[in-house]
Amino acid sequence: MSNESAAVYLPPSDLNPWEGNPRVNDHVVDKVALSIERFNFGAPILARREDMMVIAGHTRLKAALKLGLEQVPVRLLDLTISEAKALALADNKLSEEAQWSAAVDDVLRDLDMEEINLEGLGWSDDELAQILEENEAPDTSFGESDVDYDQLPEEVEAITEPGEVVKLGNHTLYCGDCIEVMKGLEDNSVDSIVTDPPYGIGFMSGSIDWDCEVPGEEFAAEAFRVLKPGGHLIAFAACRTVHRLMVNVEDAGFEIRDLISWLQWQGFPKSLDVSKAIDKHYGLLKHEGAGMLDVTTGVMTLRPHTKPSEYSHPKPKHPEAKHWSGWGTALKPAQEPAVLARKPLEGTVADNVLKWGTGGLNIDGCRIPYGDISWPGPQDADLSNHGEVGRWPANIYHCPKPSRSEREKGCEELPTKTGAEAVNRKAGSKGMDNPRAGAGRTAEEVKNIHPTVKPTNLMRWLVRLVTPKDGIILEPFCGSGTTLLAAELEGFNCTAIEREPKYCDIIRARFGGMNG
Ligand SMILES: C[S@@+](CC[C@H](N)C(=O)[O-])C[C@H]1O[C@@H](n2cnc3c(N)ncnc32)[C@H](O)[C@@H]1O
């Protein structure tokens, strides 16, 4: 805890209300004014130091203005816009006096897509599943585009040129297609491949054109060729596509050794309510604005932007809908798998390690200290039998998605884009309303525009697990550079490849950010 004062006194006019505040509070201003008159302020108004945007306390501010107060207590916080919105929701959720406007759905969806942890804000998985519910109809926008290219802001030209090779400390970044670049690497020349390639689910988005297939046979063959015998490959995929990657890797000659799960717990179930779908199928229920219209009674059920206790699901109408009440179509997506494969050894483990320096896993270097959150299993009360070395690393690693500040560190000088520009959508277009348009699509400003940034801690643990001291890691799908940053922090050399010049710019900026 710092010693800074909990609040300062400022004129109310110094504060800027959050324009998109989804909290409807006008009807309680009088009550709050009375309370302030009687008890003074029970708590300060929270505001962002950078722009004095009010995070929590809009009602107190309105009440203070109504009372003509010259000064109000304000606690200034150093938060990003997204963190501020998350705190605003969490803070407001505790107070059940006011009501939510429909805009809260959008705010929650945006935070979800910006990969802000929605846990702890007060909404349950059930409520969030309602808000983030998958569309019933198949996404017909696949292959089509709702982007009005004429009206998109001009793309800022990247500094990195296609084909450019950039030295970043001990690392080399190639801007190009990974298969082409790998063809130029020598046989048996890299100690490990740690990569976060396309997951093959981009068809759902329309905005992520590089994510249509998991790496195929040609990639796997090149990876096999350049990796030293006994070298390990770790490659992420989606739960629904990892089997395709595994087959490609195995067919190239690798041994599948394990499947590592990164547990992040932060996905929310985007599930279709089967019972509602059946009622809609029979024309008994239909979407109308922010809610559901019961066609038989004319009653509207709003989605849960009212208080959860006031929210009621539309009652199933059709006998089949009643039968299927309580059924959905998706689980909470709480993990992302990564294949752990090894190029076959030359001789025994000892022969291979002595000749090539590869073949083993760095168990001690990756032990999880007792009490560390990276271990999601039961915590032993009695550690007397375990010594101080920490737990044997499991094929599970637990850590949250990276925060906005982690993703943007070093990118301060990059051109600012709005979230819409970052995901290549026109503000206000149909596609922008679709949360699948991409991470951060409605954020005020984005500098690291990469939509799928991995946490640095996770990548550090993975590169350490499979790379020998001073080894060379190949990351053929470098994105915004997290594997390269992890290599730097762990003292390895990274050969990084990224096809998109704009992402190469981000890699360079993030690398610069960590080295001053
Ligand atoms: C899942 S992202 C990697 C994200 C990265 N882990 C991070 O933390 O930022 C995969 C990246 O692979 C790149 N990519 C896709 N196909 C490629 C190819 N054939 N050659 C090189 N890069 C490619 C995409 O542009 C994308 O940035």
Ligand as a Chemical Component Dictionary entry (heavy atoms), coordinates in Angstrom:
data_LIG
# 
_chem_comp.id                   LIG 
_chem_comp.type                 NON-POLYMER 
_chem_comp.pdbx_formal_charge   0 
_chem_comp.three_letter_code    LIG 
# 
loop_
_chem_comp_atom.comp_id 
_chem_comp_atom.atom_id 
_chem_comp_atom.alt_atom_id 
_chem_comp_atom.type_symbol 
_chem_comp_atom.charge 
_chem_comp_atom.model_Cartn_x 
_chem_comp_atom.model_Cartn_y 
_chem_comp_atom.model_Cartn_z 
_chem_comp_atom.pdbx_ordinal 
LIG C1  C1  C 0  -1.945 -16.286 -32.968 1  
LIG S1  S1  S 1  -1.018 -15.043 -33.687 2  
LIG C2  C2  C 0  0.389  -14.960 -32.619 3  
LIG C3  C3  C 0  0.172  -14.060 -31.437 4  
LIG C4  C4  C 0  1.382  -13.973 -30.522 5  
LIG N1  N1  N 0  1.518  -15.158 -29.734 6  
LIG C5  C5  C 0  1.305  -12.785 -29.594 7  
LIG O1  O1  O 0  1.365  -12.950 -28.381 8  
LIG O2  O2  O -1 1.163  -11.669 -30.096 9  
LIG C6  C6  C 0  -0.438 -15.782 -35.157 10 
LIG C7  C7  C 0  0.335  -14.856 -36.092 11 
LIG O3  O3  O 0  0.787  -15.606 -37.199 12 
LIG C8  C8  C 0  0.874  -14.747 -38.324 13 
LIG N2  N2  N 0  0.885  -15.603 -39.518 14 
LIG C9  C9  C 0  -0.144 -16.298 -40.060 15 
LIG N3  N3  N 0  0.271  -16.992 -41.117 16 
LIG C10 C10 C 0  1.603  -16.769 -41.240 17 
LIG C11 C11 C 0  2.605  -17.244 -42.118 18 
LIG N4  N4  N 0  2.317  -18.092 -43.095 19 
LIG N5  N5  N 0  3.875  -16.819 -41.943 20 
LIG C12 C12 C 0  4.182  -15.954 -40.954 21 
LIG N6  N6  N 0  3.267  -15.466 -40.078 22 
LIG C13 C13 C 0  2.003  -15.870 -40.220 23 
LIG C14 C14 C 0  -0.351 -13.866 -38.191 24 
LIG O4  O4  O 0  -0.154 -12.632 -38.873 25 
LIG C15 C15 C 0  -0.455 -13.706 -36.668 26 
LIG O5  O5  O 0  0.130  -12.497 -36.253 27 
# 
loop_
_chem_comp_bond.comp_id 
_chem_comp_bond.atom_id_1 
_chem_comp_bond.atom_id_2 
_chem_comp_bond.value_order 
_chem_comp_bond.pdbx_ordinal 
LIG C1  S1  SING 1  
LIG S1  C2  SING 2  
LIG S1  C6  SING 3  
LIG C2  C3  SING 4  
LIG C3  C4  SING 5  
LIG C4  N1  SING 6  
LIG C4  C5  SING 7  
LIG C5  O1  DOUB 8  
LIG C5  O2  SING 9  
LIG C6  C7  SING 10 
LIG C7  O3  SING 11 
LIG C7  C15 SING 12 
LIG O3  C8  SING 13 
LIG C8  N2  SING 14 
LIG C8  C14 SING 15 
LIG N2  C9  SING 16 
LIG N2  C13 SING 17 
LIG C9  N3  DOUB 18 
LIG N3  C10 SING 19 
LIG C10 C11 SING 20 
LIG C10 C13 DOUB 21 
LIG C11 N4  SING 22 
LIG C11 N5  DOUB 23 
LIG N5  C12 SING 24 
LIG C12 N6  DOUB 25 
LIG N6  C13 SING 26 
LIG C14 O4  SING 27 
LIG C14 C15 SING 28 
LIG C15 O5  SING 29 
# 
